[in-house]
Amino acid sequence: MKTIRRAVVAAGASAALLGIMPGIAQAAGGYSFNVPVTGGVAVLPTTIVAGDCRLMGRNQDAATRVTIQPSFPGRASVTWIADVYTVSTFRGDVWHQTFVFKTASGATLTTARFDAPIGLAHRIYNYRRSVSVPLSAGYWSSIAKVDWYGDC
């Protein structure tokens, strides 16, 4: 009996890996590396594409940006202001955004993550999200650039 159960579990896992069984779809992610941070603000230069989803950049006349400001000792407030949309969806999508704030030499200082639901295709959703992240006061002036990673 245990052998039969194992075979059924193995067959199900193999089918899922081969795409035979439906599952949660997630597109390959997109990114924009080394976006300059000036005065605590970084504006996305070009749209990030992840599958059917889009995080709008300056090339689409959008002001999608991230800000980082000191909030209280040992912490910073990261605010993401975004315009997102999808060109196709069956049950809605969710844009997953990660920011990695770095020094000029590329050392990571802190990271922030956000999610933004996208319900209908061809509709632009505007979001403003904030989160508190760890950042020692001594590193505040070292923030020079940010990597943007997105997936949907």
Stockholm file with secondary structure:
# STOCKHOLM 1.0

chainA/1-152         MKTIRRAVVAAGASAALLGIMPGIAQAAGGYSFNVPVTGGVAVLPTTIVAGDCRLMGRNQDAATRVTIQPSFPGRASVTWIADVYTVSTFRGDVWHQTFVFKTASGATLTTARFDAPIGLAHRIYNYRRSVSVPLSAGYWSSIAKVDWYGDC
#=GR chainA/1-152 SS CHHHHHHHHHHHHHHHHHTCSCCCCCCCCEEEEEEECBTTEEECCSCEEETTEEECCGGGTCCCEEEEEEEETTEEEEEEEEEEEESCCSSCEEEEEEEEEECTTCCEEEEEEEEEEECSTTCCEEEEEEEEEECCGGGGGGCCEEEEEEEC
#=GC SS_cons         CHHHHHHHHHHHHHHHHHTCSCCCCCCCCEEEEEEECBTTEEECCSCEEETTEEECCGGGTCCCEEEEEEEETTEEEEEEEEEEEESCCSSCEEEEEEEEEECTTCCEEEEEEEEEEECSTTCCEEEEEEEEEECCGGGGGGCCEEEEEEEC
//
